[in-house]
């Protein structure tokens, strides 16, 4: 398979169904941002962390490819996509992982500044890319329907990444820096 096809040389690209759209189309922005998130998760997963977190991140990376395929398919042609969809169980897995990690963490009383350790920072970068993907998908949803499970999964994923960053801070003995704004008189 050739990597270059030259079909995008005129600033268009093909959806899964073959329909050509501009490369800046919100559908392309949506799944392109998920691709960026997936790359950031790969970088995060390459860091030192517990085996369960690595395993969950690998599962998430696979789900992001599923999400991308769903978003690369026009809703009216959804029946042409022959892969499993995102299910409630996928969202529940993220919730279970969040709850499990939260049990081990100190109560949060303030916003937390991202940082403290390179691994934690990578996790926060992934979280913010996830939030951007969520905004893009939300915008797409205003114009063309997106399955509810896709919207929920990406929303829960950003929550998961926030809690994972806190867990990594604890595991790596990195200081969580609270954001405490100055009080004005």
N, C-alpha and C positions, 0 to 999 in steps of 0.2 A: 504494500500500500504506500503510495506516495504521500509524503507529509504536505507538500505544497500542491495545490490544485489550481491556483490562480483564479478560482471562482469568486474570491473575496476582494479581488483587486479593484472593484468598483464600489467599495464600501458597503457591500451587502453580504449577508451570510444566510445559510439555509437552516430552517427549523428541522426537527426530526422528520416532519412530513414532506420536506422538500420545498416548502414555501419560502421564498426569499424575502428577507426584511432588512432594513438598515442595521448596521452594526451597533448603532446607538439605541435601537429599539428597547423599550423597557423590559421586554421579555429576555432579551440578550443580557441587559444589565443585571437582571435578577439572577439568572443562572451563572453569569460570569462572576458575580460577587460570591456566589456559593463556591465556585471553583477557587477563587482567591481564599475564601475561608478554609477550604479543604487543604490548600497548600500550607496555610498557617497552622492548621491542626497537625499536618505531617511534621512540620518543624517542631511543634510542641511535643509531639509523641516521640521525637528523637532525643528528647532531654531525659535526664535521669528522674524517674518517678516510679511509683509502685506499679506492679504488674496489672492490677485491676484497672487503674486509670488508663494505662496504655491499651488494654483490651477494649475498654469502653470507647476510647478515642478512635480505635480502628473500626469499631462497629459504626460509629457516627460518620466516619469518612465514607464508608460504604453507603450509608443512608443519604449522604449528600449527593452521591452520584445518582441515586434514585430520584431525589428531589430535582436535580438538574434535568434529568430525562423527562420528568413530568412537566417541568416548566418549558422545556424545549419542544413540547407538543401542544399544538392548538387544542383547546378544549373540545371542539367539535370532532376532532380526530383521535381523541383519547383511546378509543378502542384499538388503534393500531399499535399502541405501546404494550408490548408483551413482557412486562416485568412486574414484580410485586409492587404494590403501592405502600405508602406510609399508613400505618394502622395505629389505632389507639394504644396498642401494646408498646409500640415504639416510643410514644410520648410518655407512657407510664414508666418505662425503663429509665428515662431521664429523670423523672420525678422521684423514683426510688433511689437512684444514685444521689440526687440532691439531698434527699432526706437522710440517707446514710452518712453522707459527708457532714451535713449540718449538725448531726448528733455529737460529733467529735470537736466541733469548733466553738470558740467562745462567742457569746452573744454579740451581735453587731450593734453598736450604739451611735456610730457616725459613718458618714461616707468614708471610703478608703481610697487613698491616692494609689494609682497603679504603680507597681515597682517593688523594690526590695530584693529582687533576685531576678536574674535573666529569665529563668524558666517561668516565674510568675508573670513577668512582663510579656513574654510570648503568649501566655494564656489571656492576658488582658487585651492584647492586640487582636487575638482571635475573637474575643468577645465583642469588641467594637466592630470588627468586620461582619460578624454575625448580625449585630444590630442594624448595620447598613443594609445587609441582605434582606432583613425583615422589612425595612422601610421600602426597599425596591419592590419586594413581593407584594406588599400592601398597596403600593401605587399601581402595580399591574392588576391587582385584584379589583381596583376601582373601575377598570376598563374591561377586563376579561376575567371570568371566574377562575379562582384558584381553589383547589380543594381545601376544606377547613383543616384537615390534618396537616397539610403543608404549612399553613399559617401557624398552627399550634406548635408543630415540631420546632420550627425556627425560633419562635418565641421562647419555648422551654429550653432550647439549646443555649441561648444566651444566658439564661438563668443558671444552667448547669456550668457553663464556663466561668461565671462569676464565682460560684461556690467552689469550683475546682481551683481557681486562683487562690482563694482563701485557704483551701486544704493544702495546696502546694506551699504556701507561705509557712503554714504550721509545720509541715513535713520537713521543709528545708531550713527551718528555724530562722526564717526571714522576718524582719520586723514589718508589721502592718502599720502604715502611717495613716493616722486618722486625719481627715480634713476637718479642721476646726477653724471656721472663718473668724476674722477679727471682729470684735463688737465695736460698732460705731456709737459714739456718745449721742 
